[in-house]
Amino acid sequence: MASGQLSRAEALACTGCRHACHVMLYSDTKSQLFGRIPIRHIILMQMRFDGLLGFPGGFVNPSKESLEEGLTRELLEEIGVAVPILEENHVESCYGPVSSTASASSGLILHFYAKKLEEEQILDIERSAASTAIEHGHEVLGMVRVPLYQTRGEGGLSLFLSHSFIGNARLQLMDCLMRFGLISAKHLHKALSHSVETHKHTAQDLESALALIQRKQN
């Protein structure tokens, strides 16, 4: 088992730990972008209240409900649909990443799930997320799809990956893309390589914007 990884049973045996569960909901699709670029798969993520991209879910208290029951409850709040999550949908459990504001003993354990749905179910979730979900416009600013294709100028997946993600959500996405065969390793490597270059240009743009504001303040 990889460093930091836990089995579901090991994670639940951790006393005094906090537990957060998130899920990747996805489906196959035959639709095309501009009528010529195959989309192939629909993967749902969300723009969070803090401006970061992440997967739907939240904190769960295993002493009061199972991980899966808690995640289903969180989904009802965030996407307006109580998608039933089962133990068989579990992908991994791991310790949460340590940040500058959290100590190594913060005791956060992340549980990640993936559930494949029919395309119509995904469409229903997108409609409900914007119309009936109680957290829409609050904790969740909107659902987004992950573009798995590349357009001219390296648009699509490479630019999507250059956005800011919460915690290890970007790595969870990468792992599931490979785990479930949703994208080739070659395609993913190319997209990630271009994302690295995009990050460099983004940093330069931010520095230029900061310099402009500083000049106007003086």
C-alpha positions as CSV (number, residue, x, y, z in Angstrom):
1,M,0.0,0.0,0.0
2,A,1.4,3.4,-0.9
3,S,2.7,5.7,1.7
4,G,-0.1,7.5,3.5
5,Q,-2.7,5.1,2.2
6,L,-5.1,3.3,4.5
7,S,-7.6,0.5,4.0
8,R,-11.1,1.4,4.8
9,A,-11.0,-0.7,7.9
10,E,-7.8,0.9,9.1
11,A,-9.2,4.3,8.5
12,L,-12.3,3.6,10.6
13,A,-10.2,2.2,13.4
14,C,-8.5,5.5,13.8
15,T,-9.8,7.0,17.0
16,G,-10.0,10.8,17.3
17,C,-9.7,11.3,13.5
18,R,-12.0,13.4,11.4
19,H,-13.4,11.9,8.2
20,A,-14.2,13.6,4.9
21,C,-15.8,11.7,2.0
22,H,-15.9,12.8,-1.7
23,V,-17.0,11.1,-4.9
24,M,-16.3,11.4,-8.6
25,L,-19.6,10.9,-10.5
26,Y,-19.1,10.1,-14.2
27,S,-20.8,8.6,-17.2
28,D,-20.0,7.7,-20.8
29,T,-21.4,9.9,-23.6
30,K,-21.6,9.8,-27.4
31,S,-21.9,13.6,-27.6
32,Q,-19.4,15.7,-29.5
33,L,-18.0,19.2,-29.0
34,F,-18.8,21.4,-32.1
35,G,-20.2,18.2,-33.7
36,R,-16.7,16.8,-34.3
37,I,-14.7,16.4,-31.1
38,P,-15.7,13.3,-29.1
39,I,-16.3,14.1,-25.5
40,R,-16.5,10.4,-24.5
41,H,-17.0,10.8,-20.8
42,I,-18.8,13.3,-18.5
43,I,-17.0,13.8,-15.1
44,L,-18.5,16.1,-12.6
45,M,-16.6,18.4,-10.3
46,Q,-17.6,21.7,-8.6
47,M,-16.4,25.2,-8.0
48,R,-16.2,25.6,-4.2
49,F,-17.0,28.6,-2.1
50,D,-13.3,29.3,-1.8
51,G,-12.7,29.4,-5.6
52,L,-11.1,26.0,-5.7
53,L,-12.1,23.0,-7.8
54,G,-13.1,19.8,-5.9
55,F,-15.4,16.8,-5.8
56,P,-18.8,16.9,-4.1
57,G,-18.8,15.6,-0.5
58,G,-17.9,16.7,2.9
59,F,-17.3,15.7,6.6
60,V,-18.9,12.5,7.9
61,N,-19.2,11.3,11.5
62,P,-18.7,7.4,11.4
63,S,-20.0,7.2,15.0
64,K,-23.4,8.4,13.8
65,E,-23.6,7.1,10.2
66,S,-21.6,5.0,7.8
67,L,-19.2,6.7,5.5
68,E,-21.4,6.0,2.5
69,E,-24.6,7.2,4.3
70,G,-22.8,10.4,5.2
71,L,-21.5,10.9,1.7
72,T,-25.0,10.3,0.3
73,R,-26.4,12.9,2.7
74,E,-23.7,15.5,1.6
75,L,-24.6,14.8,-2.0
76,L,-28.2,15.7,-1.4
77,E,-27.2,19.0,0.1
78,E,-24.7,19.9,-2.6
79,I,-26.1,18.5,-5.8
80,G,-29.8,18.2,-4.9
81,V,-29.8,14.4,-5.5
82,A,-29.2,11.7,-2.9
83,V,-27.1,9.5,-5.1
84,P,-26.7,6.2,-3.2
85,I,-23.0,5.5,-2.6
86,L,-22.0,2.0,-1.7
87,E,-18.9,0.5,-0.1
88,E,-18.1,-1.1,-3.5
89,N,-17.7,2.5,-4.9
90,H,-14.8,3.1,-2.5
91,V,-11.5,3.9,-4.2
92,E,-9.1,4.8,-1.5
93,S,-8.6,6.3,2.0
94,C,-5.6,8.3,3.0
95,Y,-4.4,10.9,5.4
96,G,-5.2,14.5,4.5
97,P,-2.4,16.6,3.1
98,V,-0.6,18.8,5.7
99,S,-0.7,22.5,4.9
100,S,1.0,25.5,6.5
101,T,-2.1,26.0,8.7
102,A,-2.5,22.4,9.8
103,S,-0.2,20.2,11.8
104,A,0.8,16.6,10.9
105,S,-1.4,15.4,13.8
106,S,-4.5,17.1,12.6
107,G,-6.0,13.7,12.1
108,L,-7.9,14.2,8.9
109,I,-8.6,11.1,6.8
110,L,-9.9,11.5,3.2
111,H,-12.1,8.8,1.7
112,F,-12.6,8.9,-2.1
113,Y,-15.3,7.1,-4.1
114,A,-16.1,6.9,-7.8
115,K,-19.5,6.0,-9.2
116,K,-20.5,5.5,-12.8
117,L,-24.0,6.6,-13.8
118,E,-26.0,6.8,-16.9
119,E,-25.7,10.0,-18.9
120,E,-29.3,11.0,-18.2
121,Q,-28.6,10.6,-14.4
122,I,-25.7,13.0,-14.8
123,L,-27.9,15.5,-16.7
124,D,-30.5,15.3,-13.9
125,I,-27.8,16.0,-11.3
126,E,-26.6,19.1,-13.2
127,R,-30.2,20.4,-13.4
128,S,-30.9,19.7,-9.7
129,A,-27.5,21.2,-8.6
130,A,-28.5,24.5,-10.0
131,S,-32.2,24.5,-9.0
132,T,-32.9,22.5,-5.8
133,A,-29.5,21.9,-4.0
134,I,-29.6,23.9,-0.7
135,E,-25.9,24.6,-0.9
136,H,-26.0,26.0,-4.5
137,G,-24.6,29.6,-4.4
138,H,-23.2,29.1,-0.9
139,E,-20.8,26.2,-0.3
140,V,-21.0,25.3,-4.0
141,L,-20.8,27.9,-6.7
142,G,-21.6,25.6,-9.5
143,M,-21.0,22.2,-11.1
144,V,-18.4,21.9,-13.8
145,R,-17.5,19.1,-16.3
146,V,-13.9,17.9,-16.8
147,P,-13.0,18.3,-20.5
148,L,-11.0,15.2,-21.5
149,Y,-10.4,16.4,-25.0
150,Q,-7.8,18.7,-26.5
151,T,-8.7,21.5,-28.9
152,R,-6.4,23.6,-31.1
153,G,-4.0,25.6,-29.0
154,E,-4.0,23.0,-26.3
155,G,-7.3,24.0,-24.9
156,G,-9.4,21.5,-22.9
157,L,-7.9,19.1,-20.4
158,S,-4.5,20.8,-20.2
159,L,-6.0,24.2,-19.3
160,F,-8.5,22.7,-16.9
161,L,-5.7,21.0,-15.0
162,S,-3.9,24.3,-14.6
163,H,-6.7,25.6,-12.4
164,S,-6.4,25.5,-8.6
165,F,-7.8,22.4,-6.8
166,I,-8.5,21.7,-3.2
167,G,-6.2,19.3,-1.3
168,N,-5.4,16.3,-3.4
169,A,-8.4,16.5,-5.7
170,R,-6.2,17.0,-8.8
171,L,-4.3,13.8,-8.0
172,Q,-7.6,11.9,-7.3
173,L,-8.8,12.9,-10.7
174,M,-5.6,11.8,-12.4
175,D,-5.7,8.5,-10.6
176,C,-9.3,7.8,-11.6
177,L,-8.7,8.8,-15.2
178,M,-6.0,6.1,-15.4
179,R,-7.7,3.6,-13.0
180,F,-10.9,3.4,-15.1
181,G,-9.3,3.8,-18.5
182,L,-11.0,7.1,-19.2
183,I,-7.9,8.5,-20.9
184,S,-4.6,7.2,-22.3
185,A,-1.4,7.7,-20.4
186,K,0.1,9.5,-23.5
187,H,-2.8,11.9,-23.6
188,L,-2.7,12.6,-19.9
189,H,1.1,13.1,-20.0
190,K,0.8,15.6,-22.8
191,A,-2.0,17.5,-21.0
192,L,0.0,17.7,-17.7
193,S,3.1,18.9,-19.5
194,H,1.2,21.7,-21.1
195,S,-0.4,22.6,-17.8
196,V,3.1,23.1,-16.2
197,E,3.9,25.6,-18.9
198,T,0.5,27.3,-18.4
199,H,1.3,27.7,-14.7
200,K,4.5,29.5,-15.6
201,H,2.7,32.0,-17.8
202,T,-0.1,32.4,-15.2
203,A,2.5,33.3,-12.6
204,Q,4.0,35.9,-14.9
205,D,0.6,37.4,-15.6
206,L,-0.2,37.6,-11.9
207,E,3.2,39.3,-11.2
208,S,2.4,41.8,-14.0
209,A,-1.0,42.5,-12.6
210,L,0.4,43.0,-9.1
211,A,3.1,45.4,-10.4
212,L,0.3,47.4,-12.2
213,I,-1.7,47.7,-9.0
214,Q,1.4,48.7,-7.0
215,R,2.1,51.5,-9.5
216,K,-1.4,52.8,-9.3
217,Q,-1.2,52.8,-5.5
218,N,1.9,55.0,-5.6
